[in-house]
Amino acid sequence: MARASGNKPEVKAKKRRKSIVKYFREVVSELKKVTWPNRKELINSTVAAIVFIIIFAIVVGLIDLILGQLLKLIT
């Protein structure tokens, strides 16, 4: 038995387009509500993150060095 619903794909496509448009409108609306940092806050946050990463890398490097030396003593 053949289906006589030739419009279903068109209806689904229209609903999909409407939902995509609605999604992007909501995204733009939410982005307008965001309090963006000013230049000074952005620079301070960036510097803090870079300093933290450098300190963390040094700590991990030291732990690696110490454990490497301990393994050399054991073997």
N, CA, C and O atoms as a Tripos MOL2 file, in Angstrom:
@<TRIPOS>MOLECULE
protein
  300   299    75     0     0
PROTEIN
NO_CHARGES

@<TRIPOS>ATOM
      1 N           0.8510   -1.1700    0.0000 N.3       1 MET1
      2 CA          0.0000    0.0000    0.0000 C.3       1 MET1
      3 C           0.9030    1.2410    0.0000 C.2       1 MET1
      4 O           1.7650    1.3760    0.8680 O.2       1 MET1
      5 N           0.7190    2.1080   -0.9250 N.am      2 ALA2
      6 CA          1.5400    3.3050   -1.0410 C.3       2 ALA2
      7 C           1.0180    4.3950   -0.1180 C.2       2 ALA2
      8 O          -0.1820    4.5190    0.1230 O.2       2 ALA2
      9 N           1.9370    5.1610    0.3750 N.am      3 ARG3
     10 CA          1.5560    6.2770    1.2510 C.3       3 ARG3
     11 C           1.2950    7.5140    0.4080 C.2       3 ARG3
     12 O           1.9810    7.7570   -0.5850 O.2       3 ARG3
     13 N           0.3180    8.2770    0.8030 N.am      4 ALA4
     14 CA         -0.0400    9.4860    0.0640 C.3       4 ALA4
     15 C           0.4750   10.7270    0.7750 C.2       4 ALA4
     16 O          -0.0540   11.8230    0.5860 O.2       4 ALA4
     17 N           1.4910   10.5560    1.5780 N.am      5 SER5
     18 CA          1.9970   11.6960    2.3550 C.3       5 SER5
     19 C           3.2420   12.2590    1.6810 C.2       5 SER5
     20 O           4.3530   12.0780    2.1780 O.2       5 SER5
     21 N           3.0650   12.9240    0.5800 N.am      6 GLY6
     22 CA          4.1750   13.5100   -0.1530 C.3       6 GLY6
     23 C           4.7080   14.7740    0.4920 C.2       6 GLY6
     24 O           5.8090   15.2070    0.1530 O.2       6 GLY6
     25 N           3.9720   15.3800    1.4070 N.am      7 ASN7
     26 CA          4.3720   16.6430    2.0220 C.3       7 ASN7
     27 C           5.1790   16.4600    3.3040 C.2       7 ASN7
     28 O           5.7310   17.4350    3.8120 O.2       7 ASN7
     29 N           5.2660   15.2640    3.8340 N.am      8 LYS8
     30 CA          5.9550   15.0630    5.1090 C.3       8 LYS8
     31 C           7.4230   15.4910    5.0810 C.2       8 LYS8
     32 O           7.8620   16.1710    6.0080 O.2       8 LYS8
     33 N           8.1960   15.1260    4.0650 N.am      9 PRO9
     34 CA          9.5900   15.5910    4.0570 C.3       9 PRO9
     35 C           9.7040   17.1120    4.0170 C.2       9 PRO9
     36 O          10.6020   17.6850    4.6330 O.2       9 PRO9
     37 N           8.7960   17.7650    3.2930 N.am     10 GLU10
     38 CA          8.8270   19.2270    3.2230 C.3      10 GLU10
     39 C           8.5110   19.8420    4.5760 C.2      10 GLU10
     40 O           9.1400   20.8180    4.9830 O.2      10 GLU10
     41 N           7.5370   19.2690    5.2710 N.am     11 VAL11
     42 CA          7.1510   19.7850    6.5860 C.3      11 VAL11
     43 C           8.2970   19.6010    7.5690 C.2      11 VAL11
     44 O           8.5910   20.5000    8.3560 O.2      11 VAL11
     45 N           8.9500   18.4360    7.5280 N.am     12 LYS12
     46 CA         10.0800   18.1830    8.4200 C.3      12 LYS12
     47 C          11.2260   19.1400    8.1280 C.2      12 LYS12
     48 O          11.8730   19.6340    9.0520 O.2      12 LYS12
     49 N          11.4810   19.4050    6.8550 N.am     13 ALA13
     50 CA         12.5550   20.3190    6.4780 C.3      13 ALA13
     51 C          12.2590   21.7300    6.9740 C.2      13 ALA13
     52 O          13.1590   22.4210    7.4520 O.2      13 ALA13
     53 N          11.0070   22.1600    6.8660 N.am     14 LYS14
     54 CA         10.6350   23.4960    7.3470 C.3      14 LYS14
     55 C          10.7790   23.5860    8.8540 C.2      14 LYS14
     56 O          11.2650   24.5900    9.3740 O.2      14 LYS14
     57 N          10.3560   22.5330    9.5670 N.am     15 LYS15
     58 CA         10.4910   22.5300   11.0270 C.3      15 LYS15
     59 C          11.9570   22.5570   11.4270 C.2      15 LYS15
     60 O          12.3380   23.2450   12.3750 O.2      15 LYS15
     61 N          12.7780   21.8060   10.7000 N.am     16 ARG16
     62 CA         14.2040   21.7690   10.9980 C.3      16 ARG16
     63 C          14.8270   23.1490   10.7860 C.2      16 ARG16
     64 O          15.6130   23.6120   11.6130 O.2      16 ARG16
     65 N          14.4760   23.8020    9.6770 N.am     17 ARG17
     66 CA         15.0030   25.1460    9.4110 C.3      17 ARG17
     67 C          14.5660   26.1260   10.4840 C.2      17 ARG17
     68 O          15.3580   26.9500   10.9410 O.2      17 ARG17
     69 N          13.3020   26.0370   10.8870 N.am     18 LYS18
     70 CA         12.7970   26.9390   11.9250 C.3      18 LYS18
     71 C          13.5160   26.6990   13.2430 C.2      18 LYS18
     72 O          13.8220   27.6500   13.9630 O.2      18 LYS18
     73 N          13.7880   25.4360   13.5680 N.am     19 SER19
     74 CA         14.4660   25.1500   14.8320 C.3      19 SER19
     75 C          15.9160   25.6180   14.7920 C.2      19 SER19
     76 O          16.4440   26.0720   15.8070 O.2      19 SER19
     77 N          16.5660   25.5160   13.6340 N.am     20 ILE20
     78 CA         17.9410   26.0000   13.5070 C.3      20 ILE20
     79 C          17.9760   27.5150   13.6450 C.2      20 ILE20
     80 O          18.8270   28.0580   14.3490 O.2      20 ILE20
     81 N          17.0540   28.1970   12.9760 N.am     21 VAL21
     82 CA         16.9860   29.6590   13.0720 C.3      21 VAL21
     83 C          16.6960   30.0750   14.5080 C.2      21 VAL21
     84 O          17.3050   31.0150   15.0170 O.2      21 VAL21
     85 N          15.7740   29.3840   15.1620 N.am     22 LYS22
     86 CA         15.4420   29.6830   16.5600 C.3      22 LYS22
     87 C          16.6660   29.4970   17.4480 C.2      22 LYS22
     88 O          16.9270   30.3180   18.3270 O.2      22 LYS22
     89 N          17.4110   28.4300   17.2240 N.am     23 TYR23
     90 CA         18.6140   28.1620   18.0140 C.3      23 TYR23
     91 C          19.6060   29.3180   17.8980 C.2      23 TYR23
     92 O          20.1060   29.8070   18.9120 O.2      23 TYR23
     93 N          19.8930   29.7560   16.6820 N.am     24 PHE24
     94 CA         20.8640   30.8290   16.4970 C.3      24 PHE24
     95 C          20.3550   32.1620   17.0430 C.2      24 PHE24
     96 O          21.1510   32.9650   17.5300 O.2      24 PHE24
     97 N          19.0590   32.4110   16.9750 N.am     25 ARG25
     98 CA         18.5060   33.6250   17.5870 C.3      25 ARG25
     99 C          18.7060   33.5920   19.0960 C.2      25 ARG25
    100 O          19.0470   34.6080   19.7020 O.2      25 ARG25
    101 N          18.4960   32.4260   19.7060 N.am     26 GLU26
    102 CA         18.6960   32.2990   21.1480 C.3      26 GLU26
    103 C          20.1670   32.4480   21.5170 C.2      26 GLU26
    104 O          20.4930   33.0240   22.5550 O.2      26 GLU26
    105 N          21.0570   31.9300   20.6720 N.am     27 VAL27
    106 CA         22.4910   32.0780   20.9180 C.3      27 VAL27
    107 C          22.8710   33.5490   20.9070 C.2      27 VAL27
    108 O          23.5800   34.0120   21.8010 O.2      27 VAL27
    109 N          22.4110   34.2850   19.9100 N.am     28 VAL28
    110 CA         22.7120   35.7170   19.8210 C.3      28 VAL28
    111 C          22.1410   36.4450   21.0250 C.2      28 VAL28
    112 O          22.7930   37.3290   21.5820 O.2      28 VAL28
    113 N          20.9380   36.0870   21.4310 N.am     29 SER29
    114 CA         20.3070   36.7100   22.5950 C.3      29 SER29
    115 C          21.1300   36.4770   23.8540 C.2      29 SER29
    116 O          21.3280   37.3980   24.6470 O.2      29 SER29
    117 N          21.6110   35.2510   24.0410 N.am     30 GLU30
    118 CA         22.4120   34.9410   25.2300 C.3      30 GLU30
    119 C          23.7660   35.6470   25.1840 C.2      30 GLU30
    120 O          24.2630   36.0970   26.2160 O.2      30 GLU30
    121 N          24.3660   35.7470   23.9990 N.am     31 LEU31
    122 CA         25.6590   36.4200   23.8890 C.3      31 LEU31
    123 C          25.5480   37.9100   24.1950 C.2      31 LEU31
    124 O          26.5170   38.5210   24.6460 O.2      31 LEU31
    125 N          24.3890   38.4960   23.9560 N.am     32 LYS32
    126 CA         24.1870   39.9040   24.2980 C.3      32 LYS32
    127 C          24.1350   40.1070   25.8040 C.2      32 LYS32
    128 O          24.4200   41.2020   26.2890 O.2      32 LYS32
    129 N          23.7740   39.0640   26.5520 N.am     33 LYS33
    130 CA         23.6770   39.1530   28.0100 C.3      33 LYS33
    131 C          25.0260   38.9790   28.7090 C.2      33 LYS33
    132 O          25.1510   39.2770   29.8970 O.2      33 LYS33
    133 N          26.0270   38.5040   27.9850 N.am     34 VAL34
    134 CA         27.3310   38.2100   28.5780 C.3      34 VAL34
    135 C          28.0340   39.5020   28.9710 C.2      34 VAL34
    136 O          28.0220   40.4830   28.2270 O.2      34 VAL34
    137 N          28.6420   39.4860   30.1470 N.am     35 THR35
    138 CA         29.4840   40.6020   30.5660 C.3      35 THR35
    139 C          30.9100   40.2640   30.1500 C.2      35 THR35
    140 O          31.5700   39.4380   30.7810 O.2      35 THR35
    141 N          31.3740   40.9010   29.0980 N.am     36 TRP36
    142 CA         32.6950   40.6020   28.5720 C.3      36 TRP36
    143 C          33.7500   41.3430   29.3820 C.2      36 TRP36
    144 O          33.5000   42.4630   29.8270 O.2      36 TRP36
    145 N          34.9280   40.7460   29.5860 N.am     37 PRO37
    146 CA         35.9860   41.4190   30.3440 C.3      37 PRO37
    147 C          36.5630   42.5790   29.5390 C.2      37 PRO37
    148 O          36.6080   42.5560   28.3090 O.2      37 PRO37
    149 N          37.0040   43.5990   30.2870 N.am     38 ASN38
    150 CA         37.6760   44.6910   29.5850 C.3      38 ASN38
    151 C          39.1220   44.2790   29.3180 C.2      38 ASN38
    152 O          39.5430   43.1900   29.7090 O.2      38 ASN38
    153 N          39.8670   45.1320   28.6640 N.am     39 ARG39
    154 CA         41.2320   44.7880   28.2470 C.3      39 ARG39
    155 C          42.1210   44.4540   29.4400 C.2      39 ARG39
    156 O          42.8910   43.4950   29.3900 O.2      39 ARG39
    157 N          42.0210   45.2390   30.5090 N.am     40 LYS40
    158 CA         42.8760   45.0190   31.6800 C.3      40 LYS40
    159 C          42.5620   43.6710   32.3410 C.2      40 LYS40
    160 O          43.4760   42.9290   32.6990 O.2      40 LYS40
    161 N          41.2870   43.3590   32.4990 N.am     41 GLU41
    162 CA         40.8950   42.0780   33.0980 C.3      41 GLU41
    163 C          41.3610   40.9040   32.2330 C.2      41 GLU41
    164 O          41.8100   39.8810   32.7480 O.2      41 GLU41
    165 N          41.2480   41.0660   30.9310 N.am     42 LEU42
    166 CA         41.6640   40.0130   30.0130 C.3      42 LEU42
    167 C          43.1670   39.7650   30.1020 C.2      42 LEU42
    168 O          43.6090   38.6160   30.1370 O.2      42 LEU42
    169 N          43.9450   40.8360   30.1380 N.am     43 ILE43
    170 CA         45.4000   40.7020   30.2440 C.3      43 ILE43
    171 C          45.7750   40.0670   31.5740 C.2      43 ILE43
    172 O          46.6270   39.1790   31.6110 O.2      43 ILE43
    173 N          45.1530   40.5070   32.6720 N.am     44 ASN44
    174 CA         45.4570   39.9360   33.9860 C.3      44 ASN44
    175 C          45.1280   38.4440   34.0320 C.2      44 ASN44
    176 O          45.9130   37.6530   34.5550 O.2      44 ASN44
    177 N          44.0000   38.0640   33.4990 N.am     45 SER45
    178 CA         43.6100   36.6500   33.4920 C.3      45 SER45
    179 C          44.5600   35.8200   32.6310 C.2      45 SER45
    180 O          44.9250   34.7030   32.9990 O.2      45 SER45
    181 N          44.9520   36.3630   31.5000 N.am     46 THR46
    182 CA         45.8670   35.6530   30.6100 C.3      46 THR46
    183 C          47.2250   35.4570   31.2640 C.2      46 THR46
    184 O          47.7980   34.3700   31.2020 O.2      46 THR46
    185 N          47.7400   36.5100   31.8900 N.am     47 VAL47
    186 CA         49.0360   36.4150   32.5720 C.3      47 VAL47
    187 C          48.9510   35.4010   33.7080 C.2      47 VAL47
    188 O          49.8610   34.5900   33.8770 O.2      47 VAL47
    189 N          47.8770   35.4360   34.4830 N.am     48 ALA48
    190 CA         47.7150   34.4850   35.5850 C.3      48 ALA48
    191 C          47.6900   33.0510   35.0590 C.2      48 ALA48
    192 O          48.3070   32.1670   35.6530 O.2      48 ALA48
    193 N          46.9950   32.8140   33.9690 N.am     49 ALA49
    194 CA         46.9260   31.4650   33.3990 C.3      49 ALA49
    195 C          48.2910   31.0010   32.9040 C.2      49 ALA49
    196 O          48.6750   29.8530   33.1250 O.2      49 ALA49
    197 N          49.0220   31.8830   32.2390 N.am     50 ILE50
    198 CA         50.3480   31.5220   31.7260 C.3      50 ILE50
    199 C          51.3060   31.2310   32.8730 C.2      50 ILE50
    200 O          52.0700   30.2680   32.8120 O.2      50 ILE50
    201 N          51.2740   32.0560   33.9210 N.am     51 VAL51
    202 CA         52.1380   31.8310   35.0870 C.3      51 VAL51
    203 C          51.8020   30.4890   35.7320 C.2      51 VAL51
    204 O          52.7030   29.7230   36.0730 O.2      51 VAL51
    205 N          50.5210   30.2020   35.9010 N.am     52 PHE52
    206 CA         50.1120   28.9260   36.4910 C.3      52 PHE52
    207 C          50.6030   27.7530   35.6490 C.2      52 PHE52
    208 O          51.0860   26.7630   36.1980 O.2      52 PHE52
    209 N          50.4900   27.8480   34.3450 N.am     53 ILE53
    210 CA         50.9370   26.7710   33.4560 C.3      53 ILE53
    211 C          52.4410   26.5660   33.5710 C.2      53 ILE53
    212 O          52.9090   25.4290   33.6110 O.2      53 ILE53
    213 N          53.1960   27.6480   33.6250 N.am     54 ILE54
    214 CA         54.6530   27.5400   33.7560 C.3      54 ILE54
    215 C          55.0220   26.8810   35.0820 C.2      54 ILE54
    216 O          55.8640   25.9840   35.1160 O.2      54 ILE54
    217 N          54.3970   27.3210   36.1720 N.am     55 ILE55
    218 CA         54.6760   26.7260   37.4870 C.3      55 ILE55
    219 C          54.3190   25.2450   37.4800 C.2      55 ILE55
    220 O          55.0910   24.4210   37.9690 O.2      55 ILE55
    221 N          53.1730   24.9040   36.9390 N.am     56 PHE56
    222 CA         52.7420   23.5060   36.8900 C.3      56 PHE56
    223 C          53.7100   22.6700   36.0520 C.2      56 PHE56
    224 O          54.0200   21.5380   36.4220 O.2      56 PHE56
    225 N          54.1900   23.2090   34.9350 N.am     57 ALA57
    226 CA         55.1410   22.4910   34.0840 C.3      57 ALA57
    227 C          56.4530   22.2570   34.8250 C.2      57 ALA57
    228 O          57.0520   21.1890   34.7010 O.2      57 ALA57
    229 N          56.9020   23.2490   35.5950 N.am     58 ILE58
    230 CA         58.1330   23.0920   36.3750 C.3      58 ILE58
    231 C          57.9560   22.0000   37.4250 C.2      58 ILE58
    232 O          58.8370   21.1590   37.6020 O.2      58 ILE58
    233 N          56.8190   22.0090   38.1200 N.am     59 VAL59
    234 CA         56.5560   20.9920   39.1480 C.3      59 VAL59
    235 C          56.5300   19.5990   38.5210 C.2      59 VAL59
    236 O          57.1460   18.6750   39.0520 O.2      59 VAL59
    237 N          55.8350   19.4400   37.4160 N.am     60 VAL60
    238 CA         55.7690   18.1360   36.7490 C.3      60 VAL60
    239 C          57.1570   17.7190   36.2660 C.2      60 VAL60
    240 O          57.5250   16.5500   36.3810 O.2      60 VAL60
    241 N          57.9230   18.6540   35.7310 N.am     61 GLY61
    242 CA         59.2860   18.3540   35.2880 C.3      61 GLY61
    243 C          60.1710   17.9070   36.4350 C.2      61 GLY61
    244 O          60.9550   16.9690   36.2880 O.2      61 GLY61
    245 N          60.0530   18.5740   37.5810 N.am     62 LEU62
    246 CA         60.8460   18.1820   38.7480 C.3      62 LEU62
    247 C          60.4490   16.7940   39.2450 C.2      62 LEU62
    248 O          61.3130   15.9860   39.5870 O.2      62 LEU62
    249 N          59.1680   16.5210   39.2840 N.am     63 ILE63
    250 CA         58.7130   15.1900   39.7020 C.3      63 ILE63
    251 C          59.2540   14.1350   38.7410 C.2      63 ILE63
    252 O          59.7010   13.0750   39.1760 O.2      63 ILE63
    253 N          59.2190   14.4120   37.4530 N.am     64 ASP64
    254 CA         59.7440   13.4850   36.4550 C.3      64 ASP64
    255 C          61.2370   13.2660   36.6630 C.2      64 ASP64
    256 O          61.7130   12.1330   36.6010 O.2      64 ASP64
    257 N          61.9670   14.3260   36.9060 N.am     65 LEU65
    258 CA         63.4110   14.2310   37.1250 C.3      65 LEU65
    259 C          63.7180   13.4000   38.3650 C.2      65 LEU65
    260 O          64.5860   12.5270   38.3300 O.2      65 LEU65
    261 N          63.0150   13.6680   39.4530 N.am     66 ILE66
    262 CA         63.2390   12.9390   40.7060 C.3      66 ILE66
    263 C          62.9060   11.4570   40.5310 C.2      66 ILE66
    264 O          63.6860   10.5940   40.9350 O.2      66 ILE66
    265 N          61.7630   11.1640   39.9380 N.am     67 LEU67
    266 CA         61.3920    9.7600   39.7390 C.3      67 LEU67
    267 C          62.3530    9.0530   38.7840 C.2      67 LEU67
    268 O          62.6470    7.8710   38.9670 O.2      67 LEU67
    269 N          62.8360    9.7530   37.7850 N.am     68 GLY68
    270 CA         63.8230    9.1780   36.8650 C.3      68 GLY68
    271 C          65.1100    8.8290   37.5800 C.2      68 GLY68
    272 O          65.6920    7.7700   37.3450 O.2      68 GLY68
    273 N          65.5600    9.7220   38.4590 N.am     69 GLN69
    274 CA         66.7810    9.4580   39.2290 C.3      69 GLN69
    275 C          66.5780    8.2980   40.1970 C.2      69 GLN69
    276 O          67.4800    7.4810   40.3830 O.2      69 GLN69
    277 N          65.3970    8.2180   40.8160 N.am     70 LEU70
    278 CA         65.1090    7.1050   41.7230 C.3      70 LEU70
    279 C          65.1070    5.7730   40.9670 C.2      70 LEU70
    280 O          65.6030    4.7710   41.4830 O.2      70 LEU70
    281 N          64.5670    5.7530   39.7800 N.am     71 LEU71
    282 CA         64.5700    4.5240   38.9890 C.3      71 LEU71
    283 C          65.9780    4.1180   38.5850 C.2      71 LEU71
    284 O          66.2830    2.9270   38.5230 O.2      71 LEU71
    285 N          66.8400    5.0910   38.3090 N.am     72 LYS72
    286 CA         68.2360    4.7780   37.9850 C.3      72 LYS72
    287 C          68.9370    4.1550   39.1840 C.2      72 LYS72
    288 O          69.7540    3.2500   39.0190 O.2      72 LYS72
    289 N          68.6280    4.6270   40.3920 N.am     73 LEU73
    290 CA         69.2380    4.0620   41.5940 C.3      73 LEU73
    291 C          68.7630    2.6310   41.8300 C.2      73 LEU73
    292 O          69.5340    1.7890   42.2900 O.2      73 LEU73
    293 N          67.5280    2.3610   41.5250 N.am     74 ILE74
    294 CA         66.9610    1.0360   41.7570 C.3      74 ILE74
    295 C          67.5250    0.0250   40.7590 C.2      74 ILE74
    296 O          67.7930   -1.1170   41.1320 O.2      74 ILE74
    297 N          67.7060    0.4140   39.5220 N.am     75 THR75
    298 CA         68.1390   -0.5450   38.4980 C.3      75 THR75
    299 C          69.6230   -0.6160   38.3580 C.2      75 THR75
    300 O          70.1290   -1.3790   37.5350 O.2      75 THR75
@<TRIPOS>BOND
     1     1     2 1
     2     2     3 1
     3     3     4 2
     4     3     5 am
     5     5     6 1
     6     6     7 1
     7     7     8 2
     8     7     9 am
     9     9    10 1
    10    10    11 1
    11    11    12 2
    12    11    13 am
    13    13    14 1
    14    14    15 1
    15    15    16 2
    16    15    17 am
    17    17    18 1
    18    18    19 1
    19    19    20 2
    20    19    21 am
    21    21    22 1
    22    22    23 1
    23    23    24 2
    24    23    25 am
    25    25    26 1
    26    26    27 1
    27    27    28 2
    28    27    29 am
    29    29    30 1
    30    30    31 1
    31    31    32 2
    32    31    33 am
    33    33    34 1
    34    34    35 1
    35    35    36 2
    36    35    37 am
    37    37    38 1
    38    38    39 1
    39    39    40 2
    40    39    41 am
    41    41    42 1
    42    42    43 1
    43    43    44 2
    44    43    45 am
    45    45    46 1
    46    46    47 1
    47    47    48 2
    48    47    49 am
    49    49    50 1
    50    50    51 1
    51    51    52 2
    52    51    53 am
    53    53    54 1
    54    54    55 1
    55    55    56 2
    56    55    57 am
    57    57    58 1
    58    58    59 1
    59    59    60 2
    60    59    61 am
    61    61    62 1
    62    62    63 1
    63    63    64 2
    64    63    65 am
    65    65    66 1
    66    66    67 1
    67    67    68 2
    68    67    69 am
    69    69    70 1
    70    70    71 1
    71    71    72 2
    72    71    73 am
    73    73    74 1
    74    74    75 1
    75    75    76 2
    76    75    77 am
    77    77    78 1
    78    78    79 1
    79    79    80 2
    80    79    81 am
    81    81    82 1
    82    82    83 1
    83    83    84 2
    84    83    85 am
    85    85    86 1
    86    86    87 1
    87    87    88 2
    88    87    89 am
    89    89    90 1
    90    90    91 1
    91    91    92 2
    92    91    93 am
    93    93    94 1
    94    94    95 1
    95    95    96 2
    96    95    97 am
    97    97    98 1
    98    98    99 1
    99    99   100 2
   100    99   101 am
   101   101   102 1
   102   102   103 1
   103   103   104 2
   104   103   105 am
   105   105   106 1
   106   106   107 1
   107   107   108 2
   108   107   109 am
   109   109   110 1
   110   110   111 1
   111   111   112 2
   112   111   113 am
   113   113   114 1
   114   114   115 1
   115   115   116 2
   116   115   117 am
   117   117   118 1
   118   118   119 1
   119   119   120 2
   120   119   121 am
   121   121   122 1
   122   122   123 1
   123   123   124 2
   124   123   125 am
   125   125   126 1
   126   126   127 1
   127   127   128 2
   128   127   129 am
   129   129   130 1
   130   130   131 1
   131   131   132 2
   132   131   133 am
   133   133   134 1
   134   134   135 1
   135   135   136 2
   136   135   137 am
   137   137   138 1
   138   138   139 1
   139   139   140 2
   140   139   141 am
   141   141   142 1
   142   142   143 1
   143   143   144 2
   144   143   145 am
   145   145   146 1
   146   146   147 1
   147   147   148 2
   148   147   149 am
   149   149   150 1
   150   150   151 1
   151   151   152 2
   152   151   153 am
   153   153   154 1
   154   154   155 1
   155   155   156 2
   156   155   157 am
   157   157   158 1
   158   158   159 1
   159   159   160 2
   160   159   161 am
   161   161   162 1
   162   162   163 1
   163   163   164 2
   164   163   165 am
   165   165   166 1
   166   166   167 1
   167   167   168 2
   168   167   169 am
   169   169   170 1
   170   170   171 1
   171   171   172 2
   172   171   173 am
   173   173   174 1
   174   174   175 1
   175   175   176 2
   176   175   177 am
   177   177   178 1
   178   178   179 1
   179   179   180 2
   180   179   181 am
   181   181   182 1
   182   182   183 1
   183   183   184 2
   184   183   185 am
   185   185   186 1
   186   186   187 1
   187   187   188 2
   188   187   189 am
   189   189   190 1
   190   190   191 1
   191   191   192 2
   192   191   193 am
   193   193   194 1
   194   194   195 1
   195   195   196 2
   196   195   197 am
   197   197   198 1
   198   198   199 1
   199   199   200 2
   200   199   201 am
   201   201   202 1
   202   202   203 1
   203   203   204 2
   204   203   205 am
   205   205   206 1
   206   206   207 1
   207   207   208 2
   208   207   209 am
   209   209   210 1
   210   210   211 1
   211   211   212 2
   212   211   213 am
   213   213   214 1
   214   214   215 1
   215   215   216 2
   216   215   217 am
   217   217   218 1
   218   218   219 1
   219   219   220 2
   220   219   221 am
   221   221   222 1
   222   222   223 1
   223   223   224 2
   224   223   225 am
   225   225   226 1
   226   226   227 1
   227   227   228 2
   228   227   229 am
   229   229   230 1
   230   230   231 1
   231   231   232 2
   232   231   233 am
   233   233   234 1
   234   234   235 1
   235   235   236 2
   236   235   237 am
   237   237   238 1
   238   238   239 1
   239   239   240 2
   240   239   241 am
   241   241   242 1
   242   242   243 1
   243   243   244 2
   244   243   245 am
   245   245   246 1
   246   246   247 1
   247   247   248 2
   248   247   249 am
   249   249   250 1
   250   250   251 1
   251   251   252 2
   252   251   253 am
   253   253   254 1
   254   254   255 1
   255   255   256 2
   256   255   257 am
   257   257   258 1
   258   258   259 1
   259   259   260 2
   260   259   261 am
   261   261   262 1
   262   262   263 1
   263   263   264 2
   264   263   265 am
   265   265   266 1
   266   266   267 1
   267   267   268 2
   268   267   269 am
   269   269   270 1
   270   270   271 1
   271   271   272 2
   272   271   273 am
   273   273   274 1
   274   274   275 1
   275   275   276 2
   276   275   277 am
   277   277   278 1
   278   278   279 1
   279   279   280 2
   280   279   281 am
   281   281   282 1
   282   282   283 1
   283   283   284 2
   284   283   285 am
   285   285   286 1
   286   286   287 1
   287   287   288 2
   288   287   289 am
   289   289   290 1
   290   290   291 1
   291   291   292 2
   292   291   293 am
   293   293   294 1
   294   294   295 1
   295   295   296 2
   296   295   297 am
   297   297   298 1
   298   298   299 1
   299   299   300 2
@<TRIPOS>SUBSTRUCTURE
     1 MET1         2 RESIDUE 1 A MET
     2 ALA2         6 RESIDUE 1 A ALA
     3 ARG3        10 RESIDUE 1 A ARG
     4 ALA4        14 RESIDUE 1 A ALA
     5 SER5        18 RESIDUE 1 A SER
     6 GLY6        22 RESIDUE 1 A GLY
     7 ASN7        26 RESIDUE 1 A ASN
     8 LYS8        30 RESIDUE 1 A LYS
     9 PRO9        34 RESIDUE 1 A PRO
    10 GLU10       38 RESIDUE 1 A GLU
    11 VAL11       42 RESIDUE 1 A VAL
    12 LYS12       46 RESIDUE 1 A LYS
    13 ALA13       50 RESIDUE 1 A ALA
    14 LYS14       54 RESIDUE 1 A LYS
    15 LYS15       58 RESIDUE 1 A LYS
    16 ARG16       62 RESIDUE 1 A ARG
    17 ARG17       66 RESIDUE 1 A ARG
    18 LYS18       70 RESIDUE 1 A LYS
    19 SER19       74 RESIDUE 1 A SER
    20 ILE20       78 RESIDUE 1 A ILE
    21 VAL21       82 RESIDUE 1 A VAL
    22 LYS22       86 RESIDUE 1 A LYS
    23 TYR23       90 RESIDUE 1 A TYR
    24 PHE24       94 RESIDUE 1 A PHE
    25 ARG25       98 RESIDUE 1 A ARG
    26 GLU26      102 RESIDUE 1 A GLU
    27 VAL27      106 RESIDUE 1 A VAL
    28 VAL28      110 RESIDUE 1 A VAL
    29 SER29      114 RESIDUE 1 A SER
    30 GLU30      118 RESIDUE 1 A GLU
    31 LEU31      122 RESIDUE 1 A LEU
    32 LYS32      126 RESIDUE 1 A LYS
    33 LYS33      130 RESIDUE 1 A LYS
    34 VAL34      134 RESIDUE 1 A VAL
    35 THR35      138 RESIDUE 1 A THR
    36 TRP36      142 RESIDUE 1 A TRP
    37 PRO37      146 RESIDUE 1 A PRO
    38 ASN38      150 RESIDUE 1 A ASN
    39 ARG39      154 RESIDUE 1 A ARG
    40 LYS40      158 RESIDUE 1 A LYS
    41 GLU41      162 RESIDUE 1 A GLU
    42 LEU42      166 RESIDUE 1 A LEU
    43 ILE43      170 RESIDUE 1 A ILE
    44 ASN44      174 RESIDUE 1 A ASN
    45 SER45      178 RESIDUE 1 A SER
    46 THR46      182 RESIDUE 1 A THR
    47 VAL47      186 RESIDUE 1 A VAL
    48 ALA48      190 RESIDUE 1 A ALA
    49 ALA49      194 RESIDUE 1 A ALA
    50 ILE50      198 RESIDUE 1 A ILE
    51 VAL51      202 RESIDUE 1 A VAL
    52 PHE52      206 RESIDUE 1 A PHE
    53 ILE53      210 RESIDUE 1 A ILE
    54 ILE54      214 RESIDUE 1 A ILE
    55 ILE55      218 RESIDUE 1 A ILE
    56 PHE56      222 RESIDUE 1 A PHE
    57 ALA57      226 RESIDUE 1 A ALA
    58 ILE58      230 RESIDUE 1 A ILE
    59 VAL59      234 RESIDUE 1 A VAL
    60 VAL60      238 RESIDUE 1 A VAL
    61 GLY61      242 RESIDUE 1 A GLY
    62 LEU62      246 RESIDUE 1 A LEU
    63 ILE63      250 RESIDUE 1 A ILE
    64 ASP64      254 RESIDUE 1 A ASP
    65 LEU65      258 RESIDUE 1 A LEU
    66 ILE66      262 RESIDUE 1 A ILE
    67 LEU67      266 RESIDUE 1 A LEU
    68 GLY68      270 RESIDUE 1 A GLY
    69 GLN69      274 RESIDUE 1 A GLN
    70 LEU70      278 RESIDUE 1 A LEU
    71 LEU71      282 RESIDUE 1 A LEU
    72 LYS72      286 RESIDUE 1 A LYS
    73 LEU73      290 RESIDUE 1 A LEU
    74 ILE74      294 RESIDUE 1 A ILE
    75 THR75      298 RESIDUE 1 A THR
